[in-house]
Amino acid sequence: MTDKKKLTEEDGKFLLKVARDTIDRKLAGLEETGKPDVKLSAVFHEKRGTFVTLTMHGNLRGCIGHIIPQESLIDGIRENAINSAFKDPRFLPLTRDEWENVKIEVSILTEPRPLTYSDVDELLKKLRPGIDGLIIKKGFHQATFLPQVWDQLPEKEEFLGHLCLKAGLDGDAWRKGELEISTYQVQAFEE
């Protein structure tokens, strides 16, 4: 993570607690206060890209975020916690019964940077599995995979193929060129 100051482990634990408390309050039917009880350090007010990922028994249960910073770090974690739990279109809204089995991961993103390449071979050489998250874009089609997805899709060709499918493109669209590709890095904290 190079763009802005890295967060400490303590910061990460705090963000995980914010995400868990936000979802907990929603499940209990309570309004989000938006105001934590503690005075926040300046880092939590910086605009950062954030994702919140929920897993249950090791399987994805929700993952939503903002690649481009839209709000403060703390507000992004709150919003994406709610969206991951209740608004991820791949899943039904989270239930109270599921909640006790859910693990949370928060990801803080660097600013995306365009990845320039002249052909497929150069693209494959420039990919850094486990380090870079990728954004692909072609016309109105766009998708991203966090760097953590390399754990499930460690082969570069397979990673790109699945990312193209996620964007609504053919699985081999990356081989044909014409994709805008950007990379970013993540600082992740998990329960």
C-alpha positions as CSV (number, residue, x, y, z in Angstrom):
1,M,0.0,0.0,0.0
2,T,1.7,3.1,-1.2
3,D,-0.7,6.0,-1.8
4,K,-1.5,7.1,1.7
5,K,-0.5,6.2,5.2
6,K,-0.9,2.5,6.1
7,L,-3.3,1.8,8.9
8,T,-2.2,0.1,12.1
9,E,-3.5,-3.2,13.3
10,E,-5.4,-1.2,15.9
11,D,-7.0,0.9,13.2
12,G,-7.9,-2.3,11.4
13,K,-9.5,-3.9,14.4
14,F,-11.5,-0.7,15.0
15,L,-12.8,-0.8,11.4
16,L,-13.8,-4.4,11.8
17,K,-15.7,-3.5,14.9
18,V,-17.4,-0.6,13.1
19,A,-18.5,-2.9,10.3
20,R,-19.7,-5.6,12.8
21,D,-21.6,-3.0,14.9
22,T,-23.2,-1.4,11.8
23,I,-24.6,-4.7,10.6
24,D,-25.6,-5.7,14.1
25,R,-27.6,-2.5,14.5
26,K,-29.3,-3.0,11.2
27,L,-30.3,-6.6,12.1
28,A,-31.7,-5.3,15.4
29,G,-33.8,-2.7,13.6
30,L,-31.8,0.2,15.0
31,E,-30.8,3.3,13.1
32,E,-27.1,3.8,12.5
33,T,-25.9,6.7,14.6
34,G,-23.0,7.5,12.3
35,K,-21.1,8.8,15.4
36,P,-18.6,6.5,17.1
37,D,-18.1,6.9,20.8
38,V,-14.4,7.6,20.4
39,K,-12.6,10.6,18.9
40,L,-11.4,9.5,15.5
41,S,-7.9,10.0,14.2
42,A,-7.5,12.0,11.0
43,V,-6.9,8.8,8.9
44,F,-10.5,7.8,9.3
45,H,-11.6,11.0,7.7
46,E,-9.5,10.6,4.6
47,K,-11.3,9.6,1.4
48,R,-10.3,6.1,0.6
49,G,-11.7,3.2,-1.5
50,T,-13.1,0.5,0.7
51,F,-14.6,-3.0,0.4
52,V,-16.3,-5.1,3.0
53,T,-16.3,-8.8,2.4
54,L,-18.5,-11.3,4.4
55,T,-17.8,-15.0,4.4
56,M,-19.6,-17.8,6.1
57,H,-18.0,-21.2,6.6
58,G,-15.2,-20.1,4.3
59,N,-17.6,-19.2,1.4
60,L,-18.4,-15.7,0.1
61,R,-21.6,-14.3,1.6
62,G,-21.3,-10.7,0.4
63,C,-18.7,-8.3,-1.0
64,I,-19.4,-4.7,-2.0
65,G,-17.2,-1.6,-2.0
66,H,-16.1,1.5,-3.8
67,I,-12.9,1.4,-5.8
68,I,-12.7,5.2,-6.2
69,P,-12.9,7.1,-2.9
70,Q,-16.4,8.5,-2.5
71,E,-16.5,9.3,1.2
72,S,-14.4,9.1,4.3
73,L,-12.9,5.8,5.3
74,I,-15.2,5.4,8.3
75,D,-18.3,6.2,6.2
76,G,-17.2,3.9,3.4
77,I,-16.8,1.0,5.8
78,R,-20.3,1.7,7.3
79,E,-22.0,1.9,3.9
80,N,-20.2,-1.1,2.4
81,A,-20.9,-3.2,5.5
82,I,-24.7,-2.6,5.0
83,N,-24.4,-3.1,1.3
84,S,-22.4,-6.4,1.6
85,A,-24.8,-7.8,4.2
86,F,-28.1,-6.7,2.7
87,K,-27.7,-5.4,-0.9
88,D,-25.3,-7.7,-2.7
89,P,-27.4,-8.9,-5.6
90,R,-25.8,-12.4,-5.6
91,F,-27.3,-13.2,-2.2
92,L,-30.4,-12.9,-0.2
93,P,-30.2,-10.3,2.7
94,L,-28.3,-11.5,5.7
95,T,-30.4,-13.0,8.5
96,R,-29.9,-13.0,12.2
97,D,-29.5,-16.8,12.2
98,E,-26.6,-16.5,9.7
99,W,-24.9,-13.6,11.4
100,E,-23.2,-15.6,14.2
101,N,-21.3,-17.6,11.5
102,V,-20.2,-14.6,9.5
103,K,-16.6,-13.4,9.4
104,I,-15.8,-9.9,8.2
105,E,-12.8,-8.6,6.2
106,V,-12.3,-4.9,5.4
107,S,-10.1,-3.8,2.5
108,I,-8.6,-0.3,2.1
109,L,-7.6,0.4,-1.5
110,T,-4.9,2.6,-3.1
111,E,-5.9,4.8,-6.0
112,P,-6.2,2.7,-9.2
113,R,-3.4,3.2,-11.8
114,P,-3.7,2.4,-15.5
115,L,-1.8,-0.7,-16.6
116,T,-0.3,-0.1,-20.1
117,Y,0.5,-3.1,-22.2
118,S,1.0,-3.7,-25.9
119,D,-0.1,-7.4,-26.2
120,V,-1.3,-10.4,-24.3
121,D,2.2,-11.5,-23.4
122,E,3.1,-8.2,-21.9
123,L,-0.2,-8.1,-20.0
124,L,0.5,-11.5,-18.4
125,K,4.1,-10.5,-17.5
126,K,2.9,-7.3,-15.8
127,L,0.3,-9.0,-13.6
128,R,1.3,-9.5,-10.0
129,P,-0.8,-12.2,-8.4
130,G,-1.6,-11.6,-4.7
131,I,-0.4,-8.0,-4.9
132,D,-2.6,-6.2,-7.4
133,G,-6.3,-6.0,-7.6
134,L,-7.5,-5.5,-11.2
135,I,-10.2,-3.4,-12.8
136,I,-11.2,-4.2,-16.3
137,K,-13.3,-2.0,-18.5
138,K,-14.7,-2.2,-22.0
139,G,-17.5,0.2,-23.0
140,F,-20.1,0.0,-20.3
141,H,-18.7,-3.3,-19.0
142,Q,-16.6,-3.1,-15.9
143,A,-15.6,-5.4,-13.0
144,T,-12.9,-5.7,-10.4
145,F,-11.3,-8.5,-8.3
146,L,-9.5,-7.6,-5.1
147,P,-6.0,-9.0,-4.7
148,Q,-7.4,-11.6,-2.3
149,V,-9.2,-13.3,-5.3
150,W,-5.8,-14.5,-6.5
151,D,-6.1,-17.1,-3.6
152,Q,-9.0,-18.8,-5.4
153,L,-7.8,-18.1,-9.0
154,P,-4.0,-18.2,-8.9
155,E,-3.5,-18.7,-12.6
156,K,-3.3,-15.4,-14.5
157,E,-5.4,-16.6,-17.5
158,E,-8.1,-18.0,-15.2
159,F,-8.1,-14.9,-13.1
160,L,-8.6,-12.7,-16.2
161,G,-11.2,-15.0,-17.7
162,H,-13.3,-15.0,-14.6
163,L,-13.0,-11.2,-14.3
164,C,-14.2,-10.8,-17.9
165,L,-17.2,-13.0,-17.2
166,K,-17.9,-10.9,-14.1
167,A,-17.9,-7.8,-16.3
168,G,-20.4,-9.5,-18.6
169,L,-17.8,-10.0,-21.4
170,D,-16.7,-13.2,-23.0
171,G,-14.2,-15.1,-20.9
172,D,-11.5,-14.6,-23.5
173,A,-12.1,-10.9,-24.0
174,W,-8.8,-10.2,-22.3
175,R,-7.0,-12.0,-25.1
176,K,-8.5,-9.7,-27.8
177,G,-7.2,-6.5,-26.4
178,E,-9.3,-3.3,-26.2
179,L,-9.6,-3.6,-22.4
180,E,-8.8,-0.8,-20.2
181,I,-7.0,-2.3,-17.2
182,S,-6.0,-0.6,-13.9
183,T,-4.4,-2.0,-10.8
184,Y,-4.5,-1.1,-7.2
185,Q,-3.3,-2.6,-3.9
186,V,-5.1,-3.3,-0.7
187,Q,-4.5,-3.3,3.0
188,A,-6.8,-5.9,4.4
189,F,-7.9,-6.7,7.9
190,E,-10.0,-9.8,8.9
191,E,-11.6,-11.2,11.9
